[in-house]
Amino acid sequence: MSQDADQAEQAIAKTLRLRGAPVPVARVSRRALVVVGAVLIAGIAGALGWSLMERRKAAPPEPRLTTAPPPETVTALPRGYVGAAGTPVLGPPLPGDLGRPMLSAARARQADAEPAAAAQAEGAPAVGGAAGGAPTMVDPMAEARREARRAAIQSGLFVVAVGRGVSQAAQVAAIAQDAAGAEAGAPGASDARLTSAERLQAPASPYVLQVGAVIPAALVTGLRSDVPGLAIAQVTQDVFDSLGGGYLLIPKGSRLTGAYDVEIKNGQSRLRVEWTRLTLPSGKSIVLDKLPGADEQGMAGLQDGV
């Protein structure tokens, strides 16, 4: 009886339940998930590797070289300088400006020698009576010109002038080189004297800056290589005396005034700056003897970009 009652209660409970039956869940196979994941990872890795690989680009086509036919004025010219007569034989080189007078004198000698040679070949005297005994007329002007040419050639003027011209050219070149070196601040030729006429001198004052002292400064104005102008710099560090006495001679903030050179040679990349005046913050100033400017490395002149 009790079993029947329990079954009846269960049947009644099934019919009287308040919620519906749960929806069945569709489960995916783990093997399928693993396969799909492996395929995706392999695809991503392959795409990444392909993108990082160097692509072989097709070689560009070779350019076609086309040459235009030369004009008729060019084709009408001879193809070479060696003709039927061959290469002309030139004489020895002639020196500079004296070559033309020497060549003229040589031609004059040749012109004078040709009539004499012809007369000797015929058996008649070059100057004087003819074969028949009749005197020949001699041009006094032509004879005077021949004598003048002969005297000029025998005097050795051309030989001396050639050597003198070479020596003068060498002297002029040496003087120009020395002048250029002096303008650029380069040292001159070495002195061959063993002793110097100058003697050591004591400093005139303890407040002195000797040769070789450096005044550190920074430019305040800009420099243009194509236009001359004024250069102003400001001292960035205190400068003390060269004797080591600890005297402050140029305080920080002093002004240097000068100019820069615009005469730039071919290939030059530095501007030469010369300082002509130093002005202290107190207003006192002193004239400088065109002291050259240098960069941080100690090289003469200043260099910068545009």
Steps between C-alpha positions, in 0.01 A plus 500: 500500500779737588673447167184575312458816704851616423455443132175688507662793678782509249255501214306782663828694560599469136170635386499787750865633462534876449797527256559345166760249409850642445622544142751234408857635445685405181862424592783540244762234472839586646676339207326737260604801709863387504503451123345841430742675738801331344385603151454865609841515670671349196326748269599801712862381529520439126360845417744666741796313359400577143466870578847512658670316218681707237294506193680435181425790281513455130804662344411823323529487126827623361472852360524523129781729401414703198745746354392778274685523170769769501429816303640551155745763623669235713497223243651733240812554712808282448516187712858558612783748502745271319461549128703405198781733602527342846542670833682834470839513668519781752815675607634537853279686749558873519517689831195709591473854366838482322391221269345732242810727462730197481280340235492825301880525518539141382269563207693817413829308502348236275368768263846664486676170445285389206614775252864449599476124450333547163770744390780267608335210316499707179866597547431872544588706807218572737588869522713697259560465128309265276649239265518750216690754710206739538451608861174397665288742700495425872207619708652690794184462712493121456872481578449709815217272614719192444784650699264593783356148513846344487628724780194427715539124455874500571464722806347213706206713605249220457692250711551747782140613484378141523698427815411838643129443428504163673678641806264797516199269474638286782562810711150631436350161592704486820400855596133424432521181707663685791234772481221242498655323796534827689137587437384156611712515816736222387859503625760635259826346388736377770779734609851367444654710779649305790442774758221750542557870535209523742542450875267375772290772657323504832122549498402863519230431762355206695167575331591358162374236259788350309504347154307174491235598752147393407191713560195268488200674346176425317369682193213739549455597135474275197751486217425494126776391267375711207458833680763667722386617838563545870567207732415523871574234761449481876762360738365188673772445764716717722851551362789546744854626444757280327758530781287305747445786740126437516405844368166510319565691178197419283182424696223283368252697288753722323443570131737434210448704184657425165437420136513197272658458160274425203776429247443124481707289265375198311449208737531709817246418771616720788464872566793697637394721791719776646426666835588869521354621833423365848238673715471416872168507690621814678516686168877499463631383164830418337601473135611154388753452222274292272513189715394193296195301602503121539249227576484265799760269347749783455477513120516844341173642372142400565291238322130423520205389293252711309 
